[in-house]
């Protein structure tokens, strides 16, 4: 069995009213290259905990005076990031179970073998190292002040994204930003503006998917007095308002088809013409557009002009999904706790280790926006720490699955043509089966082998059904 050498130098606090047990563990840990401290009572343990900031605590549950559960709760208030593990002579003792619910990392039953204790402690030290890796800033001091790093995290992919933004921001390129919904495309657009020579000028946003064609025309290009019924005064459009600055078209995939040629012409000439006028107005604004849809697919469907796509795509950024940068999850989740504490007047101290593990294992189809919503709900219902019970990660997916099944309505043509009942059932059974397969694949990150195990079917059957229902990973 592997020892603890790879954790050499890390500090362990041993708390037990039995001095012989403390000495035994201290010698064991020190032989493995660890620094070990002993405390025979709760007060001494808390003093050492504050002063020395250990990397893990091994704590007896049943102690006279302040028991282990109370010691653990006080330690969590001081520093919730340090894993606290229990030793108990009765593995099923209610106090140990309650302590686990309250945030203890794990517990081990006495008597235990040396190998068991080493394995037990190594799990906690792995947790401590993981938290350091995920939560301590990786950036240099000057980079830590970068707003995008503060908002999105400091994973390698985000660091690379920030570096590229700083390189491109000073150019005159128009930019296409792609990525799934909720990944932070608007944050990237704003970061591009803030890092550019246009930073002191306007940054104007239009949500393309929120406007009708006529409203888009008025919002983007502006209009002259009398251009249409109700146009009592001349009004500048958002493009004109963004002169010398940046115009951000969010979800450009929804830009009206009949207006795309006009947008292209304005980009080519760097002029715009208000509605109701024939006079072109010069405008100098960088254009940044975002999309969560594949514009190549829309081009094939003749819903988006290819010449407009190539004109917008002078340079493109792809914002990775949250499942592609899971090391950002603890950092972002902690920040969302802080925001939610202020909003809801709560004082939640953090996540239990199992809650953090659950978040890291989840695929986050709604990305950062979903993470924020999940943490916000959890803060509302938690008392001190967020546990797995507070994380309703499956809720959204289950609602989508139920909704998809509910909308499997009977085709009126089938009724008129007298389709037999068994054919109705076969058709809708296939629809339900497809939806279940799709939801399971999404939750497993399109890992077909894992999805097959969850659904208790063999891998060959999974492959056949994926092909039959034409299920494809959107990231491929």
TORRO-775025 format. One record per residue (C-alpha): residue in three letters; x, y, z. Coordinates in pm, whole numbers, padded with zeros to 5 digits, always signed. Each point is the difference from the previous one (the first is absolute). Example, Ala and Ser with C-alpha at 12.3 -4.5 7.8 and 13.67 -1.06 7.14 Angstrom:
BEGIN
Ala+01230-00450+00780Ser+00137+00344-00066
END
This chain:
BEGIN
Unk+00000+00000+00000Unk+00128+00344-00089Unk+00119+00220+00283Unk-00030+00372+00061Unk+00339+00107-00136Unk-00152+00211-00276Unk-00160+00219+00269Unk+00336+00064+00170Unk-00002+00313+00214Unk-00379+00031+00028Unk-00131+00058+00352Unk-00239-00232+00184Unk-00179+00085+00325Unk-00086-00307+00213Unk-00270+00052+00264Unk-00078-00278+00249Unk-00035-00006+00379Unk+00196-00329-00001Unk+00365+00108-00001Unk+00124-00343-00111Unk-00211+00025-00315Unk+00135+00348-00074Unk+00361-00115+00042Unk-00062-00309-00217Unk-00143+00207-00284Unk+00263+00273+00035Unk+00280-00255-00044Unk-00181-00162-00294Unk-00049+00330-00182Unk+00352+00128+00068Unk+00150-00321-00140Unk-00185+00087-00321Unk+00161+00345-00015Unk-00296+00196+00138Unk+00003+00260+00276Unk-00228-00119+00280Unk-00146+00193+00296Unk-00192-00138+00299Unk-00288+00137+00207Unk-00163-00186+00289Unk-00307+00223+00028Unk-00219+00228-00213Unk+00131+00334+00123Unk+00362-00093-00072Unk-00103-00135-00338Unk-00172+00327-00097Unk+00301+00206+00112Unk+00236-00213-00214Unk-00248+00010-00288Unk-00003+00383+00000Unk+00373+00039+00047Unk+00141-00274-00225Unk-00267-00036-00275Unk+00045-00376-00049Unk-00069-00173-00331Unk-00226-00261+00160Unk-00144-00086+00341Unk-00045-00351+00143Unk-00250+00040+00283Unk-00151-00238+00254Unk-00379+00024+00030Unk-00047-00101+00362Unk+00199+00231+00228Unk-00081+00142+00343Unk-00099+00366+00014Unk-00021+00135-00355Unk-00076-00302-00219Unk+00137-00058-00346Unk-00310+00126-00181Unk+00013+00336+00175Unk+00374+00030-00064Unk-00058-00073-00369Unk-00276+00262-00029Unk+00222+00265+00156Unk+00289-00095-00228Unk-00229+00032-00301Unk-00089+00352+00107Unk+00368+00091+00019Unk+00101-00160-00331Unk-00248-00218-00195Unk+00262-00097-00258Unk+00192-00234+00236Unk-00133-00360-00004Unk-00096-00133+00343Unk-00024-00380+00045Unk-00144-00194+00288Unk+00121-00301+00193Unk-00265-00190+00193Unk-00014-00327+00191Unk-00356-00048-00133Unk-00029+00053-00375Unk-00374+00041+00027Unk+00001+00243+00290Unk-00263+00271-00064Unk+00250+00276+00076Unk+00225-00112-00286Unk-00292-00017-00241Unk-00118+00347+00104Unk+00353+00133-00037Unk+00023-00138-00354Unk-00320+00183-00087Unk+00141+00318+00155Unk+00308-00007-00220Unk+00256-00253+00128Unk+00212-00144-00280Unk-00016-00366+00107Unk+00030-00228+00301Unk+00190-00316+00090Unk-00097-00264+00256Unk+00228-00095+00289Unk+00193-00224+00017Unk+00155+00046-00343Unk+00300-00139-00184Unk+00296+00225-00083Unk-00070-00039-00372Unk-00361+00104+00052Unk+00106+00320+00175Unk+00254+00083-00272Unk-00262-00050-00270Unk-00254+00196+00207Unk+00234+00296+00042Unk+00120-00004-00361Unk-00356+00064-00121Unk-00022+00307+00220Unk+00339+00132-00112Unk-00098-00053-00363Unk-00306+00212+00074Unk+00217+00270+00156Unk+00235+00005-00300Unk-00295+00012-00239Unk-00150+00297+00181Unk+00333+00181-00012Unk+00030-00071-00371Unk-00352+00108-00083Unk-00047+00296+00232Unk+00333+00172+00037Unk+00056+00255-00277Unk+00247-00115-00265Unk+00052+00338-00155Unk+00280+00244+00060Unk-00093+00294+00227Unk-00068+00238-00289Unk-00214-00264-00174Unk-00205-00064+00311Unk-00149+00343-00045Unk-00133-00091-00344Unk-00377+00015+00022Unk-00053-00291-00239Unk+00211-00228+00220Unk-00200+00110+00303Unk-00328-00067-00181Unk+00086-00324-00182Unk+00277-00170+00201Unk+00369-00073-00045Unk+00005-00335-00179Unk+00257-00050-00273Unk-00257+00046-00277Unk-00126+00327+00148Unk+00355+00125+00051Unk+00069-00077-00367Unk-00324+00173-00100Unk+00096+00313+00195Unk+00347+00005-00157Unk-00149-00020-00349Unk-00256+00271+00078Unk+00277+00237+00102Unk+00184-00075-00325Unk-00303+00053-00225Unk-00170+00285+00187Unk+00233+00264-00143Unk-00074-00092-00363Unk-00288+00122-00217Unk-00130-00351-00065Unk-00372-00062+00033Unk-00047-00301+00228Unk-00221-00310+00008Unk-00043-00159+00347Unk-00141-00354+00006Unk-00101-00225+00289Unk-00290-00173+00169Unk-00266+00206+00181Unk+00110+00112+00345Unk+00376-00025-00061Unk+00077+00372+00026Unk+00015+00123-00360Unk-00119+00346+00104Unk+00281+00017+00258Unk+00253-00074-00274Unk-00149+00271-00221Unk+00023+00256+00281Unk+00357-00108+00078Unk+00096+00054-00364Unk-00142+00351+00017Unk+00162+00080+00335Unk+00342-00112-00121Unk-00023+00199-00323Unk+00084+00364-00082Unk-00379+00052-00007Unk-00038-00080+00370Unk-00106+00355+00097Unk-00263+00010-00276Unk-00350-00156+00000Unk-00059-00375+00019Unk-00349-00058-00140Unk-00183-00336+00003Unk-00293-00125-00208Unk-00162-00336+00081Unk-00089-00121-00349Unk-00220-00284+00124Unk-00221+00241+00198Unk-00107+00228-00286Unk-00238-00031-00294Unk+00124+00088-00348Unk-00154+00348+00005Unk+00130+00072+00351Unk+00347-00121-00097Unk+00009+00239-00294Unk-00099+00296+00218Unk+00231-00095+00288Unk+00303-00059-00218Unk-00026+00267-00269Unk-00220+00264+00165Unk-00271+00196-00180Unk-00104+00344-00117Unk-00305+00185+00120Unk-00306-00123-00187Unk+00174-00316-00128Unk-00293-00206+00129Unk-00316+00049+00201Unk+00099+00112+00348Unk+00347+00131-00098Unk-00052+00345+00151Unk+00372+00079+00026Unk+00326-00096-00169Unk+00186-00265+00199Unk+00355-00131-00027Unk+00041-00375-00029Unk+00224-00206+00223Unk+00262-00020-00272Unk+00024+00375-00024Unk+00006+00031+00380Unk+00299-00234+00012Unk+00211+00228-00225Unk+00369-00019+00104Unk-00091-00288+00233Unk-00130-00356-00034Unk-00333-00144-00114Unk-00078-00349+00134Unk-00266-00203-00182Unk-00089-00282+00238Unk-00132-00319-00168Unk+00053+00126-00355Unk-00140-00332-00126Unk-00344+00153+00064Unk+00073+00307-00213Unk-00291+00041-00248Unk+00079-00147-00340Unk-00143+00294-00193Unk+00224+00240+00195Unk+00322-00201-00046Unk+00085+00158-00336Unk-00043+00346+00149Unk+00229-00091+00291Unk+00260-00134-00243Unk-00012+00314-00212Unk+00045+00221+00304Unk+00298-00205+00113Unk+00162+00026-00340Unk-00050+00377-00034Unk+00023+00087+00371Unk-00309+00214-00041Unk-00363-00038+00102Unk-00325+00145-00127Unk-00279+00076+00242Unk-00348-00128-00074Unk-00182+00268-00202Unk+00321+00157-00131Unk+00228-00046-00299Unk+00300+00179+00149Unk+00284-00232+00107Unk+00158+00081+00337Unk+00366-00099+00055Unk+00045-00211+00311Unk+00316-00137+00159Unk-00094-00280+00238Unk+00155-00340+00052Unk-00256-00277-00040Unk+00005-00302+00233Unk-00265-00268-00052Unk-00078-00315+00194Unk-00186-00320-00077Unk-00087-00320+00183Unk-00112-00161-00328Unk+00223-00134-00274Unk-00015+00262-00274Unk+00126-00257-00252Unk-00322-00197+00055Unk-00207+00315-00052Unk+00192+00074-00320Unk-00079-00350-00131Unk-00367+00061+00081Unk+00025+00335-00182Unk-00096+00183+00318Unk+00326+00195+00026Unk+00199+00167-00276Unk+00343-00157-00052Unk+00152+00332-00110Unk-00123+00162+00323Unk+00147-00287+00203Unk+00344+00042-00157Unk-00016+00376+00047Unk-00087-00035+00370Unk+00258-00273+00055Unk+00316+00207-00038Unk+00106-00166+00325Unk-00190-00246+00217Unk+00007-00104+00365Unk-00154-00316+00137Unk-00107+00017+00365Unk+00036-00351+00148Unk-00287-00163+00184Unk+00021-00047+00375Unk+00050-00376-00040Unk+00315+00080-00201Unk+00145+00204+00288Unk-00121-00168+00315Unk+00291+00137+00201Unk-00187+00333-00004Unk-00307-00147+00172Unk+00118+00034+00365Unk+00123+00356-00062Unk-00322+00108-00173Unk-00225-00181+00248Unk+00176+00169+00293Unk-00045+00339-00164Unk-00370-00072-00058Unk-00035-00091+00369Unk+00144+00339+00093Unk-00236+00179-00240Unk-00302-00197+00123Unk+00093+00057+00365Unk-00021+00375-00060Unk-00323-00025-00197Unk-00178-00239+00238Unk+00156+00128+00324Unk+00150-00342+00074Unk+00341-00109+00128Unk+00064-00333-00171Unk+00365-00099+00053Unk+00056-00230-00298Unk-00059-00352-00132Unk+00046-00337+00165Unk+00259-00216-00181Unk-00270-00230-00135Unk-00196+00297-00134Unk+00312+00124-00177Unk+00058-00349-00145Unk-00357-00008-00127Unk+00040+00334-00175Unk+00329-00108-00158Unk-00158-00323-00128Unk-00298+00178-00159Unk+00008+00108-00367Unk-00178+00338+00036Unk-00203+00017-00324Unk-00099+00355+00094Unk+00365+00096+00068Unk+00088+00290+00233Unk-00354+00138-00006Unk-00130-00332+00135Unk+00275-00018+00262Unk-00094+00345+00126Unk-00369-00097+00023Unk+00075-00329+00180Unk+00227+00167+00257Unk-00248+00283+00056Unk-00280-00249+00077Unk+00233-00201+00225Unk+00098+00309+00200Unk-00368+00075+00057Unk-00065-00338+00163Unk+00336-00075+00167Unk+00077+00087+00364Unk+00379+00003+00025Unk+00148-00211-00280Unk-00144-00110-00332Unk-00037-00379-00007Unk-00094-00238-00282Unk-00363+00022+00115Unk-00007+00370-00092Unk+00124-00055-00357Unk-00295-00076-00227Unk+00225-00071-00298Unk-00232-00251-00162Unk-00310+00220+00022Unk+00037+00190-00325Unk+00085-00308-00204Unk-00293-00193+00145Unk-00238+00285-00079Unk+00124+00006-00360Unk-00043-00375-00031Unk-00354+00011+00141Unk-00087+00293-00223Unk+00129-00180-00308Unk-00203-00309+00084Unk-00308+00210+00073Unk+00009+00168-00342Unk-00001-00331-00187Unk-00346+00070-00139Unk-00190-00225-00238Unk+00024+00100-00365Unk-00346+00092-00131Unk+00085-00157-00337Unk+00060-00332+00176Unk-00351+00018+00146Unk-00163+00092-00330Unk+00181-00284-00177Unk-00104-00251+00264Unk+00346-00095+00125Unk-00023-00303+00237Unk+00054+00053+00374Unk+00313-00217+00005Unk+00158+00228-00264Unk-00088+00308+00207Unk+00167-00162+00302Unk+00307-00106-00201Unk+00044+00352-00139Unk-00023+00176+00336Unk+00204-00263+00179Unk+00280+00078-00245Unk-00035+00373+00075Unk+00024-00062+00373Unk+00292-00242-00043Unk+00187+00255-00210Unk-00052+00272+00262Unk+00119-00223+00284Unk+00313-00092-00196Unk+00066+00364-00085Unk-00034+00121+00361Unk+00222-00281+00129Unk+00269+00072-00259Unk-00009+00371+00089Unk+00042-00077+00371Unk+00296-00228-00067Unk+00172+00247-00231Unk-00084-00224-00299Unk+00190-00293+00152Unk-00189-00285-00167Unk+00155-00270+00218Unk-00101+00178+00320Unk-00349+00072-00138Unk-00039-00368-00088Unk+00090-00101+00356Unk-00252+00248+00145Unk-00278-00127-00228Unk+00110-00362+00056Unk+00038-00083-00368Unk+00309-00133-00177Unk+00235+00232-00184Unk-00084-00144-00342Unk-00370+00072+00057Unk+00086+00356+00103Unk+00204+00050-00320Unk-00284-00139-00212Unk-00259+00227+00158Unk+00221+00308-00023Unk+00034-00068-00371Unk-00370-00084-00041Unk-00118+00322+00168Unk+00280+00209-00154Unk+00118+00124+00337Unk+00313+00212-00032Unk+00218+00179+00252Unk-00036+00376-00083Unk+00366+00045+00091Unk+00120-00243-00270
END
